[in-house]
């Protein structure tokens, strides 16, 4: 039975590590390609909000709470490329978003975007549905790659003791 549990553990951690590596690497290459071929377009902000995500409180003791909250800035905008209207919600040229520990920090990230405002956006004509607002590389794909490698290294170290 111990071998079965060790196998399940290895599959879960190995799968997580591989998933992080694949998503991070894919997003890194897409981000580089999109930025290399991006053209500037005019966009209209449709909405700018901060969404809140809360983890579940697993500490059932009275007056104890170990849940956490994360705040994600979201800006939805519309633009036209080649006569076709598109909508996107990417601040940076990657789908891996930043979460913030406070609502104020998340709001500060999108303070210049108000509903109805005309803003500059960037689009790769070969990938027009992936428009973004900030022409700068995000480090999020690299962090996914690092997390994937560390997960697999951790698994390899733990596996030696099983």
C-alpha positions as CSV (number, residue, x, y, z in Angstrom):
1,X,0.0,0.0,0.0
2,X,2.9,2.4,0.7
3,X,4.1,2.0,-2.9
4,X,0.6,3.0,-4.2
5,X,0.6,6.1,-2.0
6,X,4.1,7.0,-3.1
7,X,3.1,6.5,-6.7
8,X,0.1,8.8,-6.3
9,X,2.2,11.4,-4.6
10,X,4.8,11.2,-7.4
11,X,2.1,11.5,-10.1
12,X,0.5,14.6,-8.4
13,X,3.7,16.4,-7.8
14,X,5.3,15.4,-11.1
15,X,2.1,16.4,-12.9
16,X,2.1,19.8,-11.2
17,X,5.8,20.4,-12.0
18,X,5.3,19.4,-15.6
19,X,2.2,21.6,-15.9
20,X,4.0,24.6,-14.5
21,X,6.9,24.1,-16.9
22,X,4.7,23.6,-19.9
23,X,2.4,26.6,-19.2
24,X,5.4,28.9,-18.3
25,X,7.4,27.9,-21.3
26,X,4.4,28.3,-23.7
27,X,3.5,31.7,-22.3
28,X,7.1,32.8,-22.4
29,X,7.3,32.1,-26.1
30,X,3.9,33.5,-26.9
31,X,4.7,36.7,-25.0
32,X,8.0,37.1,-26.9
33,X,6.3,36.5,-30.2
34,X,3.3,38.8,-29.5
35,X,5.6,41.6,-28.4
36,X,7.9,41.3,-31.3
37,X,5.0,41.6,-33.8
38,X,2.7,44.0,-31.8
39,X,1.2,47.0,-33.4
40,X,-0.4,49.9,-31.6
41,X,-4.2,50.2,-31.8
42,X,-6.8,52.5,-30.2
43,X,-8.9,50.7,-27.6
44,X,-11.9,51.7,-25.4
45,X,-12.1,50.6,-21.8
46,X,-15.3,48.6,-21.2
47,X,-14.7,48.0,-17.5
48,X,-12.0,48.3,-14.9
49,X,-12.5,46.3,-11.6
50,X,-10.8,44.4,-9.0
51,X,-11.9,40.9,-8.3
52,X,-11.5,39.2,-4.9
53,X,-10.6,35.6,-4.4
54,X,-10.8,34.0,-1.0
55,X,-9.4,30.7,0.2
56,X,-11.5,28.5,2.4
57,X,-11.1,28.8,6.2
58,X,-9.8,25.3,7.3
59,X,-9.4,26.3,10.9
60,X,-12.7,25.5,12.6
61,X,-11.8,26.8,16.0
62,X,-13.8,29.7,17.3
63,X,-12.3,33.2,16.5
64,X,-9.7,31.6,14.2
65,X,-9.5,32.2,10.5
66,X,-6.7,31.0,8.2
67,X,-8.4,32.0,4.9
68,X,-6.6,34.4,2.6
69,X,-7.7,37.0,0.1
70,X,-6.1,37.8,-3.2
71,X,-7.1,40.8,-5.4
72,X,-6.7,40.7,-9.1
73,X,-7.0,43.9,-11.3
74,X,-9.1,43.4,-14.4
75,X,-9.5,45.8,-17.3
76,X,-11.7,44.7,-20.2
77,X,-11.3,46.7,-23.4
78,X,-12.4,46.6,-27.1
79,X,-10.4,47.3,-30.2
80,X,-10.6,46.9,-33.9
81,X,-8.0,45.3,-36.1
82,X,-8.6,44.7,-39.8
83,X,-12.2,45.8,-39.5
84,X,-13.0,43.2,-36.9
85,X,-13.9,44.1,-33.3
86,X,-12.1,42.2,-30.5
87,X,-12.2,42.3,-26.7
88,X,-9.5,41.4,-24.3
89,X,-8.7,41.6,-20.6
90,X,-4.9,41.3,-20.7
91,X,-2.9,44.0,-19.0
92,X,0.4,42.3,-20.0
93,X,1.1,40.0,-23.0
94,X,0.5,36.9,-21.0
95,X,-2.5,35.1,-19.5
96,X,-0.7,34.6,-16.2
97,X,-2.0,37.4,-14.0
98,X,-0.7,39.1,-10.9
99,X,-2.6,38.8,-7.6
100,X,-2.2,41.4,-4.9
101,X,-2.5,41.2,-1.2
102,X,-4.5,44.4,-0.8
103,X,-7.3,45.9,-2.8
104,X,-5.5,49.2,-2.8
105,X,-2.5,47.7,-4.5
106,X,-4.7,46.1,-7.2
107,X,-6.6,49.4,-7.7
108,X,-3.3,51.3,-8.1
109,X,-2.3,48.9,-11.0
110,X,-5.4,50.0,-13.0
111,X,-6.0,53.5,-11.8
112,X,-5.4,55.1,-15.2
113,X,-8.1,52.9,-16.9
114,X,-11.7,54.2,-16.5
115,X,-14.7,53.0,-18.3
116,X,-15.2,54.7,-21.6
117,X,-11.6,56.0,-21.8
118,X,-9.7,55.7,-25.1
119,X,-6.4,54.0,-24.4
120,X,-3.4,52.6,-26.4
121,X,-3.4,48.8,-26.7
122,X,-1.1,46.4,-28.6
123,X,-2.0,43.5,-30.8
124,X,-0.2,41.0,-32.9
125,X,-2.1,40.6,-36.2
126,X,-1.4,36.9,-36.2
127,X,-3.0,36.6,-32.8
128,X,-5.5,39.4,-32.7
129,X,-7.7,38.1,-29.9
130,X,-4.8,38.5,-27.5
131,X,-4.6,42.3,-27.2
132,X,-2.9,43.8,-24.2
133,X,-2.5,47.3,-22.6
134,X,1.1,47.4,-21.3
135,X,4.0,47.0,-23.7
136,X,6.3,45.3,-21.2
137,X,7.4,41.8,-20.5
138,X,5.8,40.1,-17.6
139,X,8.1,37.9,-15.4
140,X,5.2,35.6,-14.6
141,X,6.0,32.9,-17.2
142,X,9.6,32.7,-15.8
143,X,8.2,32.3,-12.3
144,X,6.0,29.4,-13.5
145,X,9.1,27.8,-15.1
146,X,11.1,28.2,-11.8
147,X,8.2,26.8,-9.8
148,X,8.0,23.8,-12.1
149,X,11.7,23.1,-11.9
150,X,11.7,23.4,-8.1
151,X,8.6,21.1,-7.8
152,X,10.4,18.4,-9.9
153,X,13.6,18.9,-7.8
154,X,11.6,18.6,-4.6
155,X,10.0,15.4,-6.0
156,X,13.3,13.9,-6.9
157,X,14.7,14.6,-3.4
158,X,11.7,13.2,-1.7
159,X,11.6,10.2,-4.0
160,X,15.1,9.1,-2.8
161,X,13.7,8.8,0.8
162,X,10.6,6.8,-0.2
